Amino acid sequence: MILAVDVQYDNCNGAVAGLAFKNWADAKPDNIYLSKIENAGDYIPGQFYKRELPCILKLLSEHHLQPACIVVDGYVFLDGSSKPGLGKHLYDVLHGKVKVIGVAKKPFAGISQAYAITRGRSNRPLYITCAGEALSAAKLSILSMHGVNRMPTLLRKVDQLCRLNVLT
């Protein structure tokens, strides 16, 4: 199972969503998972993972999920290879047993174009980083995801689910 996750906040509360699917090219998820987050903690610049990581772990635990790969909204490595981001912290907490692919919409200072891909008709790149998977394979996986737009269909959907559920 591949699991795309995203987290959204409204003041100190939040929602985390996960979409499970079997194949990278799937247009629809096999399952949808939602968890509410109370008192998510404050955003600390440079330590984004401290707020997001517990939310993702809650989703995995609450729904008894054991994916082979998790796709996160953001970076695995902020510089592409050594400076840990959310995805690397997730990979470590899961003891390296689950591949993690990060899909970031904006470049982090110093990230090389070697991590950039373009999808659809967009000239704006996505930045792909990973742990437990070769970069070339991670890039091909994201490129093969369903959708003609910059953001793959299922990544757009998990983002929308978070935004809708943080308010309810």
MOFEN-V465968 format. One record per residue. N is the residue number from 1. RES is the residue in three letters. PSI is psi in radians with two decimals (none if undefined). OMEGA is omega in radians with two decimals (NA if undefined). BURIAL is # if it has 24 or more other C-alpha atoms within 12 Angstrom, else .. Layout:
[[N/RES/PSI/OMEGA/BURIAL] [N/RES/PSI/OMEGA/BURIAL]]
This chain:
[[1/MET/2.41/3.01/.] [2/ILE/2.42/-3.11/#] [3/LEU/2.06/3.02/#] [4/ALA/2.27/-3.11/#] [5/VAL/2.68/3.04/#] [6/ASP/2.67/-3.11/#] [7/VAL/2.47/3.12/#] [8/GLN/2.58/-3.10/#] [9/TYR/2.65/2.99/#] [10/ASP/1.80/-3.00/#] [11/ASN/-2.06/-3.10/.] [12/CYS/-0.03/3.11/.] [13/ASN/2.87/-3.11/#] [14/GLY/-3.09/3.08/#] [15/ALA/2.51/3.04/#] [16/VAL/2.36/-3.14/#] [17/ALA/2.59/3.06/#] [18/GLY/2.38/3.05/#] [19/LEU/2.13/3.12/#] [20/ALA/2.39/3.09/#] [21/PHE/2.81/-3.05/#] [22/LYS/-0.66/-3.03/.] [23/ASN/2.52/-3.09/.] [24/TRP/-0.56/-3.09/#] [25/ALA/0.04/-3.13/.] [26/ASP/2.38/3.12/#] [27/ALA/-0.42/-3.10/.] [28/LYS/2.59/3.11/#] [29/PRO/2.71/3.02/#] [30/ASP/-0.61/3.13/.] [31/ASN/2.66/3.08/.] [32/ILE/2.33/-3.14/#] [33/TYR/2.38/3.11/#] [34/LEU/2.47/3.02/#] [35/SER/2.46/3.07/#] [36/LYS/2.55/3.14/#] [37/ILE/2.16/3.05/#] [38/GLU/2.41/3.14/.] [39/ASN/1.07/-3.07/.] [40/ALA/-0.25/-3.11/#] [41/GLY/2.89/-3.10/.] [42/ASP/2.66/3.01/.] [43/TYR/2.24/3.09/.] [44/ILE/2.01/-3.13/.] [45/PRO/2.34/-3.14/.] [46/GLY/-0.10/3.13/.] [47/GLN/0.75/3.13/.] [48/PHE/-0.69/-3.07/#] [49/TYR/-0.50/-3.11/#] [50/LYS/-0.44/3.11/.] [51/ARG/-0.70/-3.04/#] [52/GLU/-0.70/-3.04/#] [53/LEU/-0.84/3.12/#] [54/PRO/-0.54/3.12/#] [55/CYS/-0.80/3.13/#] [56/ILE/-0.71/3.12/#] [57/LEU/-0.61/3.09/#] [58/LYS/-0.77/3.12/#] [59/LEU/-0.82/-3.13/#] [60/LEU/-0.79/-3.09/#] [61/SER/-0.85/-3.07/.] [62/GLU/-0.59/-3.08/.] [63/HIS/0.11/3.10/.] [64/HIS/0.84/-3.08/.] [65/LEU/2.41/3.09/#] [66/GLN/1.23/-3.11/.] [67/PRO/2.76/3.03/#] [68/ALA/-0.48/-3.11/#] [69/CYS/2.44/3.07/#] [70/ILE/2.30/3.06/#] [71/VAL/2.09/-3.13/#] [72/VAL/2.67/3.05/#] [73/ASP/1.73/-3.10/#] [74/GLY/-2.77/-3.04/#] [75/TYR/2.56/2.92/#] [76/VAL/-0.85/3.03/#] [77/PHE/2.21/-3.07/#] [78/LEU/-0.59/3.13/#] [79/ASP/0.08/-3.14/#] [80/GLY/-0.52/-3.02/#] [81/SER/-0.40/-3.04/#] [82/SER/-0.51/-3.10/.] [83/LYS/1.90/-3.01/.] [84/PRO/2.39/3.01/#] [85/GLY/-2.93/-3.13/#] [86/LEU/-0.86/-3.07/#] [87/GLY/-0.66/3.12/#] [88/LYS/-0.70/3.09/#] [89/HIS/-0.69/3.08/#] [90/LEU/-0.81/3.12/#] [91/TYR/-0.77/-3.13/#] [92/ASP/-0.76/3.14/.] [93/VAL/-0.55/3.12/.] [94/LEU/0.23/3.04/#] [95/HIS/0.52/3.09/.] [96/GLY/0.26/-3.10/.] [97/LYS/-0.20/-3.11/.] [98/VAL/2.22/3.05/#] [99/LYS/2.51/3.09/#] [100/VAL/2.24/3.09/#] [101/ILE/2.25/3.08/#] [102/GLY/2.37/3.09/#] [103/VAL/1.89/-3.11/#] [104/ALA/2.47/-3.11/#] [105/LYS/-0.37/-3.10/#] [106/LYS/2.58/3.11/.] [107/PRO/2.43/3.01/#] [108/PHE/2.56/-3.11/#] [109/ALA/2.14/3.07/.] [110/GLY/-0.06/-3.14/.] [111/ILE/2.34/-3.10/#] [112/SER/2.70/3.07/.] [113/GLN/-0.18/3.08/.] [114/ALA/-0.33/-3.13/.] [115/TYR/0.00/-3.06/#] [116/ALA/2.48/2.97/#] [117/ILE/2.71/3.00/#] [118/THR/2.48/-3.13/#] [119/ARG/2.66/3.04/#] [120/GLY/-2.49/-3.10/.] [121/ARG/0.03/-3.06/.] [122/SER/2.51/3.01/.] [123/ASN/-0.16/3.14/.] [124/ARG/2.17/-3.08/.] [125/PRO/2.79/2.87/#] [126/LEU/2.63/-3.12/#] [127/TYR/2.13/-3.04/#] [128/ILE/2.19/3.02/#] [129/THR/2.82/-3.04/#] [130/CYS/2.85/3.02/#] [131/ALA/2.36/-3.13/#] [132/GLY/0.10/-3.09/#] [133/GLU/2.52/3.06/#] [134/ALA/2.48/3.13/.] [135/LEU/-0.73/-3.13/#] [136/SER/-0.71/3.12/.] [137/ALA/-0.70/3.12/.] [138/ALA/-0.75/3.13/#] [139/LYS/-0.77/3.11/#] [140/LEU/-0.65/3.12/.] [141/SER/-0.83/-3.12/#] [142/ILE/-0.68/3.09/#] [143/LEU/-0.56/-3.10/#] [144/SER/-0.08/3.13/#] [145/MET/2.63/-3.10/#] [146/HIS/2.53/3.04/#] [147/GLY/2.60/-3.12/.] [148/VAL/-0.07/-3.11/.] [149/ASN/3.04/3.11/.] [150/ARG/-0.85/3.13/#] [151/MET/2.25/3.08/#] [152/PRO/2.64/-3.08/#] [153/THR/-0.88/-3.06/#] [154/LEU/-0.53/3.08/#] [155/LEU/-0.63/3.06/#] [156/ARG/-0.71/-3.11/#] [157/LYS/-0.73/-3.14/#] [158/VAL/-0.61/3.07/#] [159/ASP/-0.78/3.13/#] [160/GLN/-0.72/3.12/#] [161/LEU/-0.74/3.10/#] [162/CYS/-0.86/-3.10/#] [163/ARG/-0.72/3.11/#] [164/LEU/-0.70/-3.02/.] [165/ASN/-0.30/3.08/#] [166/VAL/-0.43/-3.09/#] [167/LEU/-0.18/-3.08/.] [168/THR/none/NA/.]]
